[in-house]
């Protein structure tokens, strides 16, 4: 079953990325793993804008934007979190 169908079926769920959040944010009875949704869809180096899927790791974003001369204004204590 595709994620879109699961979301429509389940009234309450939690989307889980890489599981590196502080606290118990990704605990629940219905959890959907978003790690397969990890593509960078668009990078606009002129505007400094990026569109990426929720399962994209911050490390992957940094690997793309740093060579382009960009960095994030705020970062967490680890680069192994997902952006969603």
HTML snippet that shows the backbone in 3Dmol.js (N, CA, C, O; Angstrom):
<script src="https://3Dmol.org/build/3Dmol-min.js"></script>
<div id="view" style="width:600px;height:400px;position:relative"></div>
<script>
const pdb = `
ATOM      1  N   UNK A   1       0.838  -1.174   0.000  1.00  0.00           N
ATOM      2  CA  UNK A   1       0.000   0.000   0.000  1.00  0.00           C
ATOM      3  C   UNK A   1       0.887   1.243   0.000  1.00  0.00           C
ATOM      4  O   UNK A   1       1.867   1.316   0.742  1.00  0.00           O
ATOM      5  N   UNK A   2       0.543   2.201  -0.823  1.00  0.00           N
ATOM      6  CA  UNK A   2       1.316   3.437  -0.913  1.00  0.00           C
ATOM      7  C   UNK A   2       1.035   4.323   0.292  1.00  0.00           C
ATOM      8  O   UNK A   2      -0.023   4.239   0.916  1.00  0.00           O
ATOM      9  N   UNK A   3       2.010   5.175   0.606  1.00  0.00           N
ATOM     10  CA  UNK A   3       1.898   6.065   1.757  1.00  0.00           C
ATOM     11  C   UNK A   3       0.659   6.949   1.663  1.00  0.00           C
ATOM     12  O   UNK A   3      -0.025   7.160   2.664  1.00  0.00           O
ATOM     13  N   UNK A   4       0.368   7.460   0.490  1.00  0.00           N
ATOM     14  CA  UNK A   4      -0.800   8.326   0.310  1.00  0.00           C
ATOM     15  C   UNK A   4      -2.077   7.594   0.725  1.00  0.00           C
ATOM     16  O   UNK A   4      -2.949   8.185   1.362  1.00  0.00           O
ATOM     17  N   UNK A   5      -2.192   6.326   0.372  1.00  0.00           N
ATOM     18  CA  UNK A   5      -3.361   5.526   0.736  1.00  0.00           C
ATOM     19  C   UNK A   5      -3.411   5.268   2.242  1.00  0.00           C
ATOM     20  O   UNK A   5      -4.483   5.295   2.846  1.00  0.00           O
ATOM     21  N   UNK A   6      -2.244   5.017   2.843  1.00  0.00           N
ATOM     22  CA  UNK A   6      -2.185   4.781   4.285  1.00  0.00           C
ATOM     23  C   UNK A   6      -2.608   6.022   5.065  1.00  0.00           C
ATOM     24  O   UNK A   6      -3.339   5.925   6.051  1.00  0.00           O
ATOM     25  N   UNK A   7      -2.151   7.170   4.625  1.00  0.00           N
ATOM     26  CA  UNK A   7      -2.485   8.418   5.307  1.00  0.00           C
ATOM     27  C   UNK A   7      -3.986   8.685   5.234  1.00  0.00           C
ATOM     28  O   UNK A   7      -4.587   9.153   6.201  1.00  0.00           O
ATOM     29  N   UNK A   8      -4.575   8.390   4.104  1.00  0.00           N
ATOM     30  CA  UNK A   8      -6.027   8.564   3.963  1.00  0.00           C
ATOM     31  C   UNK A   8      -6.789   7.595   4.866  1.00  0.00           C
ATOM     32  O   UNK A   8      -7.853   7.935   5.384  1.00  0.00           O
ATOM     33  N   UNK A   9      -6.255   6.400   5.055  1.00  0.00           N
ATOM     34  CA  UNK A   9      -6.925   5.366   5.835  1.00  0.00           C
ATOM     35  C   UNK A   9      -6.819   5.610   7.336  1.00  0.00           C
ATOM     36  O   UNK A   9      -7.795   5.431   8.065  1.00  0.00           O
ATOM     37  N   UNK A  10      -5.654   6.013   7.794  1.00  0.00           N
ATOM     38  CA  UNK A  10      -5.420   6.171   9.227  1.00  0.00           C
ATOM     39  C   UNK A  10      -5.711   7.592   9.671  1.00  0.00           C
ATOM     40  O   UNK A  10      -5.230   8.555   9.074  1.00  0.00           O
ATOM     41  N   UNK A  11      -6.501   7.710  10.720  1.00  0.00           N
ATOM     42  CA  UNK A  11      -6.868   9.023  11.230  1.00  0.00           C
ATOM     43  C   UNK A  11      -5.735   9.662  12.026  1.00  0.00           C
ATOM     44  O   UNK A  11      -5.535  10.875  11.964  1.00  0.00           O
ATOM     45  N   UNK A  12      -4.995   8.845  12.774  1.00  0.00           N
ATOM     46  CA  UNK A  12      -3.901   9.347  13.607  1.00  0.00           C
ATOM     47  C   UNK A  12      -2.638   8.570  13.280  1.00  0.00           C
ATOM     48  O   UNK A  12      -2.633   7.339  13.300  1.00  0.00           O
ATOM     49  N   UNK A  13      -1.577   9.286  12.983  1.00  0.00           N
ATOM     50  CA  UNK A  13      -0.300   8.644  12.683  1.00  0.00           C
ATOM     51  C   UNK A  13       0.818   9.640  12.952  1.00  0.00           C
ATOM     52  O   UNK A  13       0.583  10.838  13.113  1.00  0.00           O
ATOM     53  N   UNK A  14       2.031   9.120  12.997  1.00  0.00           N
ATOM     54  CA  UNK A  14       3.218   9.944  13.159  1.00  0.00           C
ATOM     55  C   UNK A  14       4.169   9.612  12.016  1.00  0.00           C
ATOM     56  O   UNK A  14       4.434   8.442  11.740  1.00  0.00           O
ATOM     57  N   UNK A  15       4.679  10.641  11.356  1.00  0.00           N
ATOM     58  CA  UNK A  15       5.700  10.448  10.328  1.00  0.00           C
ATOM     59  C   UNK A  15       7.053  10.435  11.029  1.00  0.00           C
ATOM     60  O   UNK A  15       7.352  11.323  11.828  1.00  0.00           O
ATOM     61  N   UNK A  16       7.869   9.430  10.729  1.00  0.00           N
ATOM     62  CA  UNK A  16       9.170   9.279  11.372  1.00  0.00           C
ATOM     63  C   UNK A  16      10.259   9.347  10.327  1.00  0.00           C
ATOM     64  O   UNK A  16      10.209   8.656   9.310  1.00  0.00           O
ATOM     65  N   UNK A  17      11.234  10.178  10.583  1.00  0.00           N
ATOM     66  CA  UNK A  17      12.380  10.282   9.686  1.00  0.00           C
ATOM     67  C   UNK A  17      13.485   9.352  10.148  1.00  0.00           C
ATOM     68  O   UNK A  17      13.307   8.134  10.164  1.00  0.00           O
ATOM     69  N   UNK A  18      14.617   9.911  10.520  1.00  0.00           N
ATOM     70  CA  UNK A  18      15.769   9.110  10.923  1.00  0.00           C
ATOM     71  C   UNK A  18      15.764   8.768  12.415  1.00  0.00           C
ATOM     72  O   UNK A  18      16.679   8.100  12.896  1.00  0.00           O
ATOM     73  N   UNK A  19      14.758   9.212  13.142  1.00  0.00           N
ATOM     74  CA  UNK A  19      14.640   8.865  14.563  1.00  0.00           C
ATOM     75  C   UNK A  19      15.636   9.568  15.457  1.00  0.00           C
ATOM     76  O   UNK A  19      15.995   9.036  16.508  1.00  0.00           O
ATOM     77  N   UNK A  20      16.092  10.744  15.075  1.00  0.00           N
ATOM     78  CA  UNK A  20      17.082  11.466  15.863  1.00  0.00           C
ATOM     79  C   UNK A  20      16.501  12.677  16.592  1.00  0.00           C
ATOM     80  O   UNK A  20      17.248  13.538  17.056  1.00  0.00           O
ATOM     81  N   UNK A  21      15.185  12.744  16.694  1.00  0.00           N
ATOM     82  CA  UNK A  21      14.583  13.900  17.358  1.00  0.00           C
ATOM     83  C   UNK A  21      14.828  13.832  18.857  1.00  0.00           C
ATOM     84  O   UNK A  21      15.044  12.759  19.420  1.00  0.00           O
ATOM     85  N   UNK A  22      14.791  14.988  19.487  1.00  0.00           N
ATOM     86  CA  UNK A  22      14.963  15.057  20.930  1.00  0.00           C
ATOM     87  C   UNK A  22      13.628  14.705  21.574  1.00  0.00           C
ATOM     88  O   UNK A  22      12.596  15.256  21.191  1.00  0.00           O
ATOM     89  N   UNK A  23      13.633  13.812  22.528  1.00  0.00           N
ATOM     90  CA  UNK A  23      12.392  13.379  23.152  1.00  0.00           C
ATOM     91  C   UNK A  23      11.799  12.199  22.404  1.00  0.00           C
ATOM     92  O   UNK A  23      12.492  11.494  21.672  1.00  0.00           O
ATOM     93  N   UNK A  24      10.522  12.002  22.599  1.00  0.00           N
ATOM     94  CA  UNK A  24       9.835  10.842  22.033  1.00  0.00           C
ATOM     95  C   UNK A  24       8.889  11.237  20.905  1.00  0.00           C
ATOM     96  O   UNK A  24       7.769  10.731  20.834  1.00  0.00           O
ATOM     97  N   UNK A  25       9.317  12.112  20.046  1.00  0.00           N
ATOM     98  CA  UNK A  25       8.443  12.631  18.994  1.00  0.00           C
ATOM     99  C   UNK A  25       7.981  11.557  18.022  1.00  0.00           C
ATOM    100  O   UNK A  25       6.916  11.699  17.421  1.00  0.00           O
ATOM    101  N   UNK A  26       8.743  10.494  17.851  1.00  0.00           N
ATOM    102  CA  UNK A  26       8.362   9.493  16.850  1.00  0.00           C
ATOM    103  C   UNK A  26       7.849   8.198  17.481  1.00  0.00           C
ATOM    104  O   UNK A  26       8.014   7.120  16.910  1.00  0.00           O
ATOM    105  N   UNK A  27       7.237   8.304  18.640  1.00  0.00           N
ATOM    106  CA  UNK A  27       6.627   7.137  19.259  1.00  0.00           C
ATOM    107  C   UNK A  27       5.112   7.221  19.089  1.00  0.00           C
ATOM    108  O   UNK A  27       4.528   8.296  19.234  1.00  0.00           O
ATOM    109  N   UNK A  28       4.494   6.126  18.792  1.00  0.00           N
ATOM    110  CA  UNK A  28       3.055   6.094  18.629  1.00  0.00           C
ATOM    111  C   UNK A  28       2.626   4.737  18.124  1.00  0.00           C
ATOM    112  O   UNK A  28       3.463   3.886  17.822  1.00  0.00           O
ATOM    113  N   UNK A  29       1.330   4.532  18.032  1.00  0.00           N
ATOM    114  CA  UNK A  29       0.828   3.225  17.608  1.00  0.00           C
ATOM    115  C   UNK A  29       0.913   3.049  16.089  1.00  0.00           C
ATOM    116  O   UNK A  29       1.077   1.926  15.613  1.00  0.00           O
ATOM    117  N   UNK A  30       0.805   4.134  15.326  1.00  0.00           N
ATOM    118  CA  UNK A  30       0.919   4.060  13.873  1.00  0.00           C
ATOM    119  C   UNK A  30       2.024   5.016  13.429  1.00  0.00           C
ATOM    120  O   UNK A  30       1.898   6.234  13.560  1.00  0.00           O
ATOM    121  N   UNK A  31       3.108   4.444  12.902  1.00  0.00           N
ATOM    122  CA  UNK A  31       4.276   5.225  12.516  1.00  0.00           C
ATOM    123  C   UNK A  31       4.598   4.930  11.052  1.00  0.00           C
ATOM    124  O   UNK A  31       4.654   3.770  10.643  1.00  0.00           O
ATOM    125  N   UNK A  32       4.809   5.981  10.273  1.00  0.00           N
ATOM    126  CA  UNK A  32       5.207   5.818   8.878  1.00  0.00           C
ATOM    127  C   UNK A  32       6.634   6.314   8.699  1.00  0.00           C
ATOM    128  O   UNK A  32       6.961   7.449   9.046  1.00  0.00           O
ATOM    129  N   UNK A  33       7.470   5.456   8.157  1.00  0.00           N
ATOM    130  CA  UNK A  33       8.864   5.776   7.905  1.00  0.00           C
ATOM    131  C   UNK A  33       8.954   6.624   6.632  1.00  0.00           C
ATOM    132  O   UNK A  33       8.438   6.232   5.586  1.00  0.00           O
ATOM    133  N   UNK A  34       9.605   7.779   6.724  1.00  0.00           N
ATOM    134  CA  UNK A  34       9.722   8.666   5.560  1.00  0.00           C
ATOM    135  C   UNK A  34      11.113   8.647   4.926  1.00  0.00           C
ATOM    136  O   UNK A  34      11.390   9.455   4.040  1.00  0.00           O
ATOM    137  N   UNK A  35      11.988   7.748   5.358  1.00  0.00           N
ATOM    138  CA  UNK A  35      13.365   7.750   4.845  1.00  0.00           C
ATOM    139  C   UNK A  35      13.459   7.494   3.338  1.00  0.00           C
ATOM    140  O   UNK A  35      14.432   7.906   2.707  1.00  0.00           O
ATOM    141  N   UNK A  36      12.475   6.828   2.761  1.00  0.00           N
ATOM    142  CA  UNK A  36      12.502   6.602   1.316  1.00  0.00           C
ATOM    143  C   UNK A  36      12.099   7.840   0.524  1.00  0.00           C
ATOM    144  O   UNK A  36      12.264   7.876  -0.695  1.00  0.00           O
ATOM    145  N   UNK A  37      11.577   8.841   1.199  1.00  0.00           N
ATOM    146  CA  UNK A  37      11.210  10.102   0.559  1.00  0.00           C
ATOM    147  C   UNK A  37      12.362  11.076   0.788  1.00  0.00           C
ATOM    148  O   UNK A  37      12.261  11.993   1.603  1.00  0.00           O
ATOM    149  N   UNK A  38      13.447  10.867   0.064  1.00  0.00           N
ATOM    150  CA  UNK A  38      14.710  11.539   0.376  1.00  0.00           C
ATOM    151  C   UNK A  38      15.359  12.234  -0.819  1.00  0.00           C
ATOM    152  O   UNK A  38      16.584  12.284  -0.930  1.00  0.00           O
ATOM    153  N   UNK A  39      14.547  12.753  -1.683  1.00  0.00           N
ATOM    154  CA  UNK A  39      15.096  13.397  -2.884  1.00  0.00           C
ATOM    155  C   UNK A  39      15.110  14.917  -2.753  1.00  0.00           C
ATOM    156  O   UNK A  39      14.184  15.519  -2.210  1.00  0.00           O
ATOM    157  N   UNK A  40      16.168  15.514  -3.255  1.00  0.00           N
ATOM    158  CA  UNK A  40      16.211  16.968  -3.408  1.00  0.00           C
ATOM    159  C   UNK A  40      15.554  17.253  -4.750  1.00  0.00           C
ATOM    160  O   UNK A  40      16.035  16.818  -5.796  1.00  0.00           O
ATOM    161  N   UNK A  41      14.459  17.983  -4.709  1.00  0.00           N
ATOM    162  CA  UNK A  41      13.660  18.204  -5.906  1.00  0.00           C
ATOM    163  C   UNK A  41      14.096  19.436  -6.693  1.00  0.00           C
ATOM    164  O   UNK A  41      14.028  19.453  -7.922  1.00  0.00           O
ATOM    165  N   UNK A  42      14.542  20.461  -5.982  1.00  0.00           N
ATOM    166  CA  UNK A  42      14.941  21.687  -6.673  1.00  0.00           C
ATOM    167  C   UNK A  42      15.909  22.468  -5.806  1.00  0.00           C
ATOM    168  O   UNK A  42      15.734  22.562  -4.591  1.00  0.00           O
ATOM    169  N   UNK A  43      16.930  23.027  -6.435  1.00  0.00           N
ATOM    170  CA  UNK A  43      17.883  23.895  -5.761  1.00  0.00           C
ATOM    171  C   UNK A  43      18.036  25.152  -6.600  1.00  0.00           C
ATOM    172  O   UNK A  43      18.436  25.094  -7.763  1.00  0.00           O
ATOM    173  N   UNK A  44      17.713  26.283  -6.001  1.00  0.00           N
ATOM    174  CA  UNK A  44      17.856  27.575  -6.661  1.00  0.00           C
ATOM    175  C   UNK A  44      19.010  28.312  -5.982  1.00  0.00           C
ATOM    176  O   UNK A  44      18.825  28.940  -4.939  1.00  0.00           O
ATOM    177  N   UNK A  45      20.191  28.233  -6.573  1.00  0.00           N
ATOM    178  CA  UNK A  45      21.369  28.843  -5.953  1.00  0.00           C
ATOM    179  C   UNK A  45      21.353  30.362  -6.054  1.00  0.00           C
ATOM    180  O   UNK A  45      22.058  31.032  -5.300  1.00  0.00           O
ATOM    181  N   UNK A  46      20.571  30.916  -6.962  1.00  0.00           N
ATOM    182  CA  UNK A  46      20.450  32.376  -7.050  1.00  0.00           C
ATOM    183  C   UNK A  46      19.657  32.924  -5.866  1.00  0.00           C
ATOM    184  O   UNK A  46      20.024  33.949  -5.292  1.00  0.00           O
ATOM    185  N   UNK A  47      18.589  32.253  -5.506  1.00  0.00           N
ATOM    186  CA  UNK A  47      17.717  32.698  -4.421  1.00  0.00           C
ATOM    187  C   UNK A  47      18.075  32.064  -3.071  1.00  0.00           C
ATOM    188  O   UNK A  47      17.630  32.542  -2.028  1.00  0.00           O
ATOM    189  N   UNK A  48      18.867  31.003  -3.086  1.00  0.00           N
ATOM    190  CA  UNK A  48      19.184  30.303  -1.841  1.00  0.00           C
ATOM    191  C   UNK A  48      18.003  29.512  -1.327  1.00  0.00           C
ATOM    192  O   UNK A  48      17.750  29.468  -0.123  1.00  0.00           O
ATOM    193  N   UNK A  49      17.279  28.888  -2.240  1.00  0.00           N
ATOM    194  CA  UNK A  49      16.090  28.120  -1.873  1.00  0.00           C
ATOM    195  C   UNK A  49      16.253  26.668  -2.305  1.00  0.00           C
ATOM    196  O   UNK A  49      16.837  26.378  -3.350  1.00  0.00           O
ATOM    197  N   UNK A  50      15.730  25.765  -1.490  1.00  0.00           N
ATOM    198  CA  UNK A  50      15.799  24.342  -1.800  1.00  0.00           C
ATOM    199  C   UNK A  50      14.449  23.707  -1.494  1.00  0.00           C
ATOM    200  O   UNK A  50      13.798  24.047  -0.505  1.00  0.00           O
ATOM    201  N   UNK A  51      14.044  22.794  -2.344  1.00  0.00           N
ATOM    202  CA  UNK A  51      12.830  22.007  -2.116  1.00  0.00           C
ATOM    203  C   UNK A  51      13.269  20.556  -2.044  1.00  0.00           C
ATOM    204  O   UNK A  51      13.908  20.042  -2.961  1.00  0.00           O
ATOM    205  N   UNK A  52      12.918  19.898  -0.935  1.00  0.00           N
ATOM    206  CA  UNK A  52      13.334  18.503  -0.743  1.00  0.00           C
ATOM    207  C   UNK A  52      12.212  17.734  -0.068  1.00  0.00           C
ATOM    208  O   UNK A  52      11.354  18.311   0.601  1.00  0.00           O
ATOM    209  N   UNK A  53      12.234  16.429  -0.254  1.00  0.00           N
ATOM    210  CA  UNK A  53      11.254  15.564   0.394  1.00  0.00           C
ATOM    211  C   UNK A  53      11.575  15.436   1.876  1.00  0.00           C
ATOM    212  O   UNK A  53      12.706  15.677   2.298  1.00  0.00           O
ATOM    213  N   UNK A  54      10.580  15.056   2.659  1.00  0.00           N
ATOM    214  CA  UNK A  54      10.699  15.072   4.121  1.00  0.00           C
ATOM    215  C   UNK A  54      11.738  14.105   4.678  1.00  0.00           C
ATOM    216  O   UNK A  54      12.242  14.335   5.777  1.00  0.00           O
ATOM    217  N   UNK A  55      12.071  13.049   3.976  1.00  0.00           N
ATOM    218  CA  UNK A  55      13.042  12.083   4.471  1.00  0.00           C
ATOM    219  C   UNK A  55      14.484  12.403   4.125  1.00  0.00           C
ATOM    220  O   UNK A  55      15.373  11.594   4.391  1.00  0.00           O
ATOM    221  N   UNK A  56      14.731  13.550   3.546  1.00  0.00           N
ATOM    222  CA  UNK A  56      16.088  13.949   3.169  1.00  0.00           C
ATOM    223  C   UNK A  56      16.884  14.311   4.417  1.00  0.00           C
ATOM    224  O   UNK A  56      16.446  15.125   5.230  1.00  0.00           O
ATOM    225  N   UNK A  57      18.046  13.706   4.560  1.00  0.00           N
ATOM    226  CA  UNK A  57      18.913  14.007   5.695  1.00  0.00           C
ATOM    227  C   UNK A  57      19.547  15.382   5.533  1.00  0.00           C
ATOM    228  O   UNK A  57      19.855  15.809   4.421  1.00  0.00           O
ATOM    229  N   UNK A  58      19.735  16.056   6.635  1.00  0.00           N
ATOM    230  CA  UNK A  58      20.399  17.353   6.623  1.00  0.00           C
ATOM    231  C   UNK A  58      21.801  17.212   6.039  1.00  0.00           C
ATOM    232  O   UNK A  58      22.272  18.123   5.357  1.00  0.00           O
ATOM    233  N   UNK A  59      22.472  16.105   6.288  1.00  0.00           N
ATOM    234  CA  UNK A  59      23.813  15.885   5.728  1.00  0.00           C
ATOM    235  C   UNK A  59      23.786  15.887   4.205  1.00  0.00           C
ATOM    236  O   UNK A  59      24.722  16.375   3.572  1.00  0.00           O
ATOM    237  N   UNK A  60      22.714  15.341   3.604  1.00  0.00           N
ATOM    238  CA  UNK A  60      22.606  15.327   2.148  1.00  0.00           C
ATOM    239  C   UNK A  60      22.396  16.740   1.605  1.00  0.00           C
ATOM    240  O   UNK A  60      22.937  17.099   0.560  1.00  0.00           O
ATOM    241  N   UNK A  61      21.617  17.524   2.315  1.00  0.00           N
ATOM    242  CA  UNK A  61      21.398  18.908   1.900  1.00  0.00           C
ATOM    243  C   UNK A  61      22.705  19.695   1.991  1.00  0.00           C
ATOM    244  O   UNK A  61      23.043  20.453   1.082  1.00  0.00           O
ATOM    245  N   UNK A  62      23.433  19.514   3.086  1.00  0.00           N
ATOM    246  CA  UNK A  62      24.711  20.214   3.246  1.00  0.00           C
ATOM    247  C   UNK A  62      25.698  19.822   2.155  1.00  0.00           C
ATOM    248  O   UNK A  62      26.440  20.671   1.660  1.00  0.00           O
ATOM    249  N   UNK A  63      25.718  18.551   1.774  1.00  0.00           N
ATOM    250  CA  UNK A  63      26.620  18.092   0.707  1.00  0.00           C
ATOM    251  C   UNK A  63      26.336  18.787  -0.619  1.00  0.00           C
ATOM    252  O   UNK A  63      27.233  18.934  -1.449  1.00  0.00           O
ATOM    253  N   UNK A  64      25.095  19.213  -0.819  1.00  0.00           N
ATOM    254  CA  UNK A  64      24.716  19.879  -2.065  1.00  0.00           C
ATOM    255  C   UNK A  64      24.908  21.391  -1.973  1.00  0.00           C
ATOM    256  O   UNK A  64      25.387  22.009  -2.924  1.00  0.00           O
ATOM    257  N   UNK A  65      24.543  21.989  -0.851  1.00  0.00           N
ATOM    258  CA  UNK A  65      24.551  23.459  -0.803  1.00  0.00           C
ATOM    259  C   UNK A  65      25.921  24.058  -0.492  1.00  0.00           C
ATOM    260  O   UNK A  65      26.224  25.154  -0.965  1.00  0.00           O
ATOM    261  N   UNK A  66      26.747  23.377   0.281  1.00  0.00           N
ATOM    262  CA  UNK A  66      28.049  23.944   0.639  1.00  0.00           C
ATOM    263  C   UNK A  66      28.929  24.175  -0.601  1.00  0.00           C
ATOM    264  O   UNK A  66      29.518  25.249  -0.721  1.00  0.00           O
ATOM    265  N   UNK A  67      29.039  23.211  -1.522  1.00  0.00           N
ATOM    266  CA  UNK A  67      29.842  23.485  -2.725  1.00  0.00           C
ATOM    267  C   UNK A  67      29.283  24.632  -3.566  1.00  0.00           C
ATOM    268  O   UNK A  67      30.004  25.230  -4.365  1.00  0.00           O
ATOM    269  N   UNK A  68      27.994  24.938  -3.383  1.00  0.00           N
ATOM    270  CA  UNK A  68      27.377  26.048  -4.117  1.00  0.00           C
ATOM    271  C   UNK A  68      27.552  27.379  -3.394  1.00  0.00           C
ATOM    272  O   UNK A  68      27.066  28.410  -3.859  1.00  0.00           O
ATOM    273  N   UNK A  69      28.250  27.359  -2.251  1.00  0.00           N
ATOM    274  CA  UNK A  69      28.504  28.589  -1.520  1.00  0.00           C
ATOM    275  C   UNK A  69      27.450  28.946  -0.491  1.00  0.00           C
ATOM    276  O   UNK A  69      27.419  30.081  -0.016  1.00  0.00           O
ATOM    277  N   UNK A  70      26.591  28.015  -0.137  1.00  0.00           N
ATOM    278  CA  UNK A  70      25.524  28.265   0.817  1.00  0.00           C
ATOM    279  C   UNK A  70      25.728  27.450   2.087  1.00  0.00           C
ATOM    280  O   UNK A  70      26.404  26.422   2.082  1.00  0.00           O
ATOM    281  N   UNK A  71      25.131  27.928   3.170  1.00  0.00           N
ATOM    282  CA  UNK A  71      25.081  27.172   4.425  1.00  0.00           C
ATOM    283  C   UNK A  71      23.765  27.526   5.102  1.00  0.00           C
ATOM    284  O   UNK A  71      23.146  28.536   4.768  1.00  0.00           O
ATOM    285  N   UNK A  72      23.345  26.722   6.028  1.00  0.00           N
ATOM    286  CA  UNK A  72      22.087  26.959   6.732  1.00  0.00           C
ATOM    287  C   UNK A  72      22.297  27.948   7.878  1.00  0.00           C
ATOM    288  O   UNK A  72      23.323  27.891   8.556  1.00  0.00           O
ATOM    289  N   UNK A  73      21.347  28.851   8.105  1.00  0.00           N
ATOM    290  CA  UNK A  73      21.513  29.842   9.174  1.00  0.00           C
ATOM    291  C   UNK A  73      21.421  29.226  10.569  1.00  0.00           C
ATOM    292  O   UNK A  73      21.986  29.761  11.522  1.00  0.00           O
ATOM    293  N   UNK A  74      20.718  28.115  10.691  1.00  0.00           N
ATOM    294  CA  UNK A  74      20.560  27.432  11.981  1.00  0.00           C
ATOM    295  C   UNK A  74      20.666  25.936  11.721  1.00  0.00           C
ATOM    296  O   UNK A  74      20.075  25.427  10.768  1.00  0.00           O
ATOM    297  N   UNK A  75      21.417  25.229  12.564  1.00  0.00           N
ATOM    298  CA  UNK A  75      21.528  23.778  12.415  1.00  0.00           C
ATOM    299  C   UNK A  75      21.386  23.120  13.781  1.00  0.00           C
ATOM    300  O   UNK A  75      21.737  23.722  14.796  1.00  0.00           O
ATOM    301  N   UNK A  76      20.878  21.901  13.818  1.00  0.00           N
ATOM    302  CA  UNK A  76      20.795  21.168  15.078  1.00  0.00           C
ATOM    303  C   UNK A  76      22.157  20.609  15.468  1.00  0.00           C
ATOM    304  O   UNK A  76      23.149  20.854  14.781  1.00  0.00           O
ATOM    305  N   UNK A  77      22.211  19.871  16.552  1.00  0.00           N
ATOM    306  CA  UNK A  77      23.458  19.310  17.036  1.00  0.00           C
ATOM    307  C   UNK A  77      23.980  18.145  16.210  1.00  0.00           C
ATOM    308  O   UNK A  77      25.105  17.697  16.432  1.00  0.00           O
ATOM    309  N   UNK A  78      23.199  17.648  15.272  1.00  0.00           N
ATOM    310  CA  UNK A  78      23.624  16.548  14.400  1.00  0.00           C
ATOM    311  C   UNK A  78      23.140  16.807  12.987  1.00  0.00           C
ATOM    312  O   UNK A  78      22.095  17.423  12.777  1.00  0.00           O
ATOM    313  N   UNK A  79      23.899  16.337  12.033  1.00  0.00           N
ATOM    314  CA  UNK A  79      23.474  16.484  10.638  1.00  0.00           C
ATOM    315  C   UNK A  79      22.726  15.249  10.151  1.00  0.00           C
ATOM    316  O   UNK A  79      22.407  15.139   8.967  1.00  0.00           O
ATOM    317  N   UNK A  80      22.448  14.330  11.054  1.00  0.00           N
ATOM    318  CA  UNK A  80      21.766  13.083  10.666  1.00  0.00           C
ATOM    319  C   UNK A  80      20.289  13.092  11.013  1.00  0.00           C
ATOM    320  O   UNK A  80      19.715  12.051  11.332  1.00  0.00           O
ATOM    321  N   UNK A  81      19.678  14.256  10.952  1.00  0.00           N
ATOM    322  CA  UNK A  81      18.226  14.393  11.103  1.00  0.00           C
ATOM    323  C   UNK A  81      17.626  14.593   9.727  1.00  0.00           C
ATOM    324  O   UNK A  81      18.305  15.055   8.810  1.00  0.00           O
ATOM    325  N   UNK A  82      16.368  14.250   9.579  1.00  0.00           N
ATOM    326  CA  UNK A  82      15.671  14.519   8.332  1.00  0.00           C
ATOM    327  C   UNK A  82      15.001  15.879   8.430  1.00  0.00           C
ATOM    328  O   UNK A  82      14.728  16.366   9.527  1.00  0.00           O
ATOM    329  N   UNK A  83      14.740  16.481   7.304  1.00  0.00           N
ATOM    330  CA  UNK A  83      14.179  17.826   7.334  1.00  0.00           C
ATOM    331  C   UNK A  83      12.683  17.834   7.640  1.00  0.00           C
ATOM    332  O   UNK A  83      12.139  18.854   8.063  1.00  0.00           O
ATOM    333  N   UNK A  84      12.021  16.703   7.428  1.00  0.00           N
ATOM    334  CA  UNK A  84      10.566  16.648   7.688  1.00  0.00           C
ATOM    335  C   UNK A  84      10.297  16.338   9.102  1.00  0.00           C
ATOM    336  O   UNK A  84       9.137  16.251   9.505  1.00  0.00           O
TER     337      UNK A  84
END
`;
const viewer = $3Dmol.createViewer("view");
viewer.addModel(pdb, "pdb");
viewer.setStyle({}, {cartoon: {color: "spectrum"}});
viewer.zoomTo();
viewer.render();
</script>
